[in-house]
Amino acid sequence: MITIEDVKKNKEVLKLIEKADQVLGVIGYTEHGQRHCSLAANIAYNIMMRLGRGEKRAQLAAIAGYMHDIGNVINRDYHAQTASVLAFSILKEMGMELSDVLEIIAAIGNHDERDGSPVSDIGAAVILADKSDVHRSRVRNTDMIKVDIHDRVNYAAKSSFLRIDEANKKASLEIIIDTSISQVMEYFEIFLSRMVVCRRAAQFLGLQFELEINGYKLL
């Protein structure tokens, strides 16, 4: 079985992540490199394990989470779909079973809130993992926080944590925002569509999605 650790050692994958992050940096996007990809992989894995989906499906979710943004090396538009095509070739070359490859590329290809939907438990886990990463460490240039709302909201986020409560069937995204930098309303202004797809992903997993900011439940 190909594991997330195997994929993390693949030189092609490493180079794709590095270059994709570089491309996004040029056009002004927040960090989408090793930090974000590794965190998405870890969160997706933990979601699957907490829900009792088993080690194999947790590994597939982790791999999908790790590779979900490599399509940005081609273009930000349709990056989910191009990431799927790239992942298909690499994973097949690594010797992964076709059925497992198809699970992964379906999840990757549907992770973006603009044109994707949860199509499996793996896909739902990747969506939640990806969208829960809001943090000041993703901001590349702090000078931009005054003029760019995305940088400002991310920089204001001192911490974010996705809590999976299987017993009570809840997925809670808990964020601490420094309101001296960005108001909570700005978070909704740019991330409302992400919260909608998170709710759909949670529902697919049989969970209720909740959003808590600075200790207050907002969704």
N, C-alpha and C positions, 0 to 999 in steps of 0.2 A: 504493500500500500504506500502510495506517495503521500508524504505528510507535509505539514506547513514548514517544518524545518528543512525538508528537502527543497521546497520551493524557494525559501529564503536564501539558499546557497546557490541557486541558479543564476549564473552571470547575466544571462539575457534579461531575466526578470529584474535583477538589481539595476541594470543599465536603463531599462525602460522606465522604472520608477524614478530614477535620478533625472533622466531627460524630460519626462513628463512634468515633473515638479519644476524644472528649469523653465520649460515653456510657459507654464502657468505664471511663474514669477515675472516673466517678461510682460505679460498682458495684465498684471496687477492682481492676481488671485492670491489667496492665503496659501500657507504651506500645505502641500499634498504629497510630501515625500515619505521617507522611511518612518518618521514619527507617526504620521496619520495612518499610513497603510498598516503598520505593525499594531497600532492601537485598534484599528477596525478589525483586524484579524483576531486579536485577543478578546475583544468584546463579543464578536460573533461566535467564537468558540465557547465562551462562558455562557452565553444565552442558551446555546444548544445543550450544553451539559446540565445547566440548571433546570432545563425543561425535560431532562431525561431522554434526549434524542439519541444518545449513544456516542461513543468515541469517533466512529467513522464519519457520521454526518457532521459532528462538531469539527472534525478535521477539514471536511469539504467546505464548511462555512468559513473556517479560518482562511483557507486558500483563496476562496472567492473574495473575502474581505481584504486580503493582502493585495490581490491583483486588480481590484475593481476600478482603479483610476488610471491604469497604464495607457488607456486610449487617449488620454490627454496629450500624449506625445504627437498625435496626429492632428487633433483639433478638439477644442472644448465642446463644440457641438457634436452630438451623437457619440460622445466619448464612451458611454456605457456599451454601445454596440460594437465600436471598434475595439474596445478592451476585450470583449468576448471573442472576437475573431483572433486577436493576438494570443489570448489565453488558450484557445483551442489548439493552435499549432504547437505552442510550447509544451503544454501538458501531454499531448499525444506523443511528442518527441521524447518526453521524459518517461514514457511507458505507462501512463495512467490508463486504466480501463475506460472505454468509451462512455459507458453509462455514467461514470463518475465525472468525466469531463463535461458531459451534457448538463449534469446537475449544476456544475460550477458556472458554465457560461450562461445558462438561463438566469441564474441569480445575478451575475455581473451585468448582463444586458438589461435587467429590469430594476437596477438600483437607483436610477436618477428620478427625482420627483416629477420632472417635466413630462416624461414619456414612459415611465416604468410603473410596475405594480408588483406586489408580492405574488410570486407564482409557485412558491414552495416554502417550506419551513426554513431552508437554507437562505433563500432570497429574502425572506422577512427578517431573518437575523442580520443579514448584511445591511439592509436598509436601516434598521435601528442602530447598528454599530456605526455606520457612516454618519448618520444625521445627529448622533449624540455627541460628536466631537466638536465642541465649541470651546475654545480656550485661547488665552492671550499669547501662548507660545506659537500659535499659528501665524501671527502677524509678522510680516517680514520687515516692514519699515514703520516705526512708531510715529514718524512725522505725518503719516497718511491718516491717522485716526481723526484728525480734525475735519478732513474733507471726504473721507470714504466711510460710508456707513457700515460696510462689511468688516473693515478693519477695526472700526470703533467698537462694534458689538463684540467681536471676538476678543479684542483687547480688554474689554470690560469684564469678560467672563473669567473669574478667578478660579473657578472649578466647575466641572460637570461630571455627573456620575449617573449611569443607567442602572437602576435597581430592578432586578427581576424577582418578583415575589410569586413563586409558583403556587404556594398555599392559598393566597388570596387572589390569584389570577390577575396580577397587575404588573405593568412595566412602567416604572416611574423615572422620568428624566429630571434629575435634581441639579439645578444650576445656581451658582452664586455670582451675581452681577454687581460690579461696583457702579452704583448709579451716579457717582460723580463724573464718570466717564461716558456712560450711555444709559439712557432711560430704558425701562423694561419695554415700553411701547415700541422702541426701535427694533428690539428682538423680534417682535411679532411682524413688524413691517417687512423684514427681509426673510424671515424663516417660517411664516405661516404655512406655505405650501409644503415645507418639510415636515411640519407637525402633522399635517393632514395625512401624508404618506406614512408617517410613523404610526398614526392611529390605525391605518389600514393594515400595516404590518403586524402590529400587536394583535389586532382582531384575528388575523390569519392564524396566529399562534395560540388563539384562545385566551388572550389577555386584554385587559382594559388599559389604554394608554393614559398616563397622567403626566402633567408638566408642573414642576414645582420650581419657582424662582424666589430666591432669598427667603425660603421657608414658607412661602404662600402657594397654595395649590391654585393654579390658574386654568388647568384643563383636567 
